[in-house]
Amino acid sequence: MNLITFIFRHLLYLSFFLVTLSGVAQAETKGAFTINGKTVPQTVATVNGTKLTSDLLKREMIAYRLLSNRQGKDIETVDEEKIAQRLLMKAIDDELVYQQGLKQNINIDPAIIDRELNHIKTQFPDKKLFLAALAAQRLTFDVLKQNITKALVKDEFVRTNIAPQVQVNDDKVQSFYQKNKATFMNPETFKVSHIYVAIPGPDDGKAELTEDRAKAKEIIDWVTNEARKKINQASLSLKEGKSFQSVAKEFSEDPKTSEKGGDLGFLMKNQTLPEISRVMVKLMVGETSNIIESSLGFHIIQLTEKKERNSIALDEVKSEILNHLLKLETEKKLKDHLSSLRKNSQIKIFI
């Protein structure tokens, strides 16, 4: 999805997906639609004569509540009216841009609409769940299709009318990079080789009968002791002067790395087990650890190389910065354009 498409479409699809499988949304559809205890009229606004209904606003409120809930935020009743006003202004802006698109005879290929619709449907495991999600947000199949059409018209309007006005030169990219240089950093990484010997997991000894659990414990204890003997043998071989690579090939039980001498490649400190990470960050290059015990087994690691935290070159992030600045500039231009549209449109709000 390109930058221009993102500006409008992400809100449409986000609000749709959030109602999936949610009992909250089902509950919201019952009874009269109220905001802060006040019943919402059937028509909440008109935009150049086109009605925006309470159902539209209700769908947006449901989606907003669910998103807030997933983020661990509660919406206070006293805040509902302000939230509804913001959502309504967003709907008015969407309608204004859509109307402008129609005036410019922007038409969307039905095949593109069907493709977008099918993409949404594939996010659900079956048709029944898809239809339940529609019902939860008071959507019919036709209304969803119409919403997709409107979103695509708005995408095209922004692409043809707003995007050409947006310009971000190299100086702006360079300036942004310099001001935010602290965020463009490669993390400290550690190149590590390991020798690994597995032990039974915590659930391996579970059994319904007491005698079975006792037998399982005996087996687990024996396997664990054998694993300890094996890692001790590996440690002894290292102390006798054998290379880490040869010992890893002989003793390590990690099939992905043993034949490579235990090489795990470069790791950040949060990319491995905490027991290993704590030791790894303290090792000097070329140094080998003592035996490390974790929930998965026994380990011996060797630090073979270390890369300090360092700046990412501008060339590596230039396109990322450019896209970010284009997005910000496009949103600013669009906001200015919408302000002009509102001044030259007949808008009535009834809540």
N, C-alpha and C positions, 0 to 999 in steps of 0.2 A: 504494500500500500504506500503510495507516495505522500508527500507532505500535505499537499492540498486536500487530498481525499481524507486524510486523518482529521482535519479540522472539524469536519461535520460528522463523518460517518461513525467515528468511535463512540460518540454519545448515543447515537441511534442503537447500535449493536450492544453497547454496554447496558443500556436500560432494558433491552430485550432479554439478554442472557441472565441478568441478575434475578429475574423472577422465576427462573427455572427451579423446579423442585422445592419451592418455598411455600410453606404453609402460611407464612405471614402475608404473602400476596393474596392468597385465597381469602384470608380473613378480611383483607382490606376491601374486597369487592362487594361485601355484604352491606346492605342498608344504604342510607343517604350519604353522599360524599360531603364531609364537613372539614373545615379547616379552622382550628382553634375554637371548635364548638359551633361555628357558623356554617349553615348549609350553603353549599356552592351552587350558584345558578347554572342552568343548562348551558348557557352561552357565557363564557368567561371573558371573551374579548372579540372584537371584530377588526380585521385588517383590510382596509379598502373594500369593505363590504363582505369579506369572507369571514365566516364564523369559526372561532376556536372554541371547542366544546369542553365541558367539565370532564368528559371521559379522557380527553387528551391530557389535561392537567393531572387527573387522577393517576394515569399511567406513569407520568413523570414523578409524581410524589411517591408512588409505590417503589419505583426503581431507586429513588434517592434514599428512602428509608432503608431499603435492603442493603444498598452500598454502605451506608453509615453503620448499619448493624454489623456487616462483615468486617468493618474497620474498627469495631469495638466502640463505636460512638452511639450515644442515645440522643434522640431528637426530643427536646422539650416541647410541650404543647404550645408554650408562648412563642416559640421560634417558628412554628409551622407557617404562619402568615408571611413572614419575611422570606422563607424558603420558597413558598408557593409563588410569591411575587417574582423572585429571581427566575424560577422555572418558567413562569408565564412570559417574562420578557424574552427569555431564550426562544420560546415557541413563536413569539411574535417576530423576532429577528429571522428565524428560520422561514417563516411564511413570507416575509418581505423579500428575502433573497429568492425564494422559490417563484414568487410572482414575477420578479425581474427576469428570471430564467425563462419563464413562459413568454414574456414580452419579446425576448430575443429569439423565440422559436427554437429553444433548445429541446431536442428530442432524444430520448434514450432508446437504443436498440432493445426490443423485447428480449432478445437472447441474453443480453447483459443482465437485465432484471431477473430473468429466470436463473441465471448462473449465481447471482447473489442470493437469491431465495433458496436455492438448493444448498448453497454453502451453509446457510443458517440451519436448514433442516438436518444436515449431516452432523451438526453438533449434538444432536439428540440420538440416543440409542434406538428409538423406535418412533413410529408415527403417533402413537397414543401419548407419549410424553411430550412430543412437539405440540400437539393440539392442546394438551393440558397447560403448557406454558403460554400459549396464545390466550386461552380462556382466563388464566390468572391475571393477565394484564389487560383484560377486556379488549383483546384484539381478535379480529376475524382474519382469515387468510387473505381476503381482499384488502383489508386495511393495512396489513403488514406489507403486502405488495405495493400498495400506494405509498407507504412510508419509504420503502426502498426507492421507488421511483423519484420521490421528492428529494431524497438524499443525493441521488445520482445527478439530478438536475442542478442541485446546489453545488455539488462537486465541480461540475462543468462550468457553472457560472463563475465560480472562484478561479478556476483555471484560466478562463478566457478574459476575465475582467480585472481580477485582483493580482494574480501572479505576475503578469507582465510589468506591473508597476514596482515589483519588489526587486531591489538590487542590493547585493552585499559584496563589497569589494575586498580585496586581500588585506587592506589596512584594518578593516573592521575585524576580520578573522584573526589577524596578528594581535590586535588590541585585546580581543576577548581571551586569546590564549595566554597573553602576558598577565592579565588581571586574574585569571583562574588557573595559573600554572600549578598551584598546589594540588589541584584535583586531577591533573594529567600526570600521574605517576605510576610507574611499574612497581608492584610490591616486591618486598624482599623474598627471594626464592632460594631453595636449598636443593641441590642435586644429591640424591640419597640412593644408596644400595642397601638391601636388607637380606637377612636370613630369617626365615619364618618357619616355626613349627607349631602346628595347630593343636588345640585342646578341645574337648567336648564343650558344646554350648550349654548355657544354663538350663535349657529345657530338655536336654537329652536324658536326664534322670527321672523325668516325671512318669509316674505310672499310677494306676488306680489302686492296686493292691499294695499293702505294706511290704510283703515279702518281695514283690517285684521291684519296688523302689530300692530296697536294700541290695538286691542283686545288681541293679543298675548302678548304684553308687559304687559298689565294688569294682565294676568294670570301668566306670569313669575315673575312679582314683588310680586304677592301674594304667589306663591310657595316659592320664595326666603325668604320672610318674615317668612313664616311658618317654613322653614328650620332653620332660625336664632333663632326663638323661641325654636325649639327643641334642638339645640345645647346649647342654654343658660340654658335650663332645665337640660341637662346632666351635664353642668358645675356646676350648683347649687347643684345637687345631690352629686357630688364629694366633694364640699366644705362642705356639711352636714355630710361627713364622710363615705359615701357609698364606697364600694370597686370599683376600676376601672373595674374589670372583670364584676361585676354585672351591672354597668352602661352601659358598652359596650353591654352586652346582651340585655339590655332594649332599648337602644337608637340607637346603631350603625346600619347603613344601608348597611354595607359591609357583604353580605351573606357568604363570605368565612371565615370571622374571628369573626363575632359577637358571635357565639355560643362558641368560644374558648376564650371569654373574650377580644377579639380584638387583640390577639397575631399575630404579623406579622413576628415573627422570627428575625433572625439577618440580618441587612441591612448595606451595605456600604453607604457612604454619597451620592454617585451618583446613588443610586438605588431607589430613591424616588423623589417626587416632590421637587423642589428647596425651596419652602416655608416651607416645612416640614424639609428638610435637614438642613436649616439654624438654626432652633430651636433645632432639634435633637442633633446636635453636641455640643450644649451649656448646655444641661441638665445634672444634676447629676443623678447617679443611684438612682431610687426610686422617682425621681422628675416628676411632671406632668406639662404639658405646659398650657398656656392660650389657648383660642380659636384661631385657625389658619385658615385664609381664603385663599383658592386657587381658581383656575379656575374651579375646580371640585366640590367645596363645602366647608363645614366647618369641621375642624378636631380638636381633642384634642389627644395628644399623651403622653405616659408615657414611660420613659426609665427604663427598668427592669434589664438590664445587659449590660456591655460594655467590649469588648475585645480590648486591645491595639495592635498596630502594633507589630508583632513579627516574629522572624526568622522561616522559614520552616526547619524542621529537614532534614538532609541529606538523611535519609532512604526514605523520602517522595518524593524526587526528583532524587534519584539515577538513576533510569531507564531512566528518561528524559535526564539527563546529559550524561549518557552512550550512548544513541542514538545520541545525538548531537555530541559527540566526535567521535563516529564511523563514522558518516557522514563526518565530517571534515577530518578524517584520510583516509577514502575511497577516497574522492575527491583528496587528496594529492597523494595517491598511483596511482590513475588513471591518474592524471596529469603527474606523472613521467613516467608511462607506455606509455602514448601518446607521450611524448617527444622522447622516444626510438623508437617508431613505426615510427615517422616522419623521423628520421635519417636513418632508414633502408627501406624507401619507396620511390617510384618515384612519386613526387608530382610536378605538374606544375600549376601555377596560371596565368590567362590571364587578370586580371583586376588590 
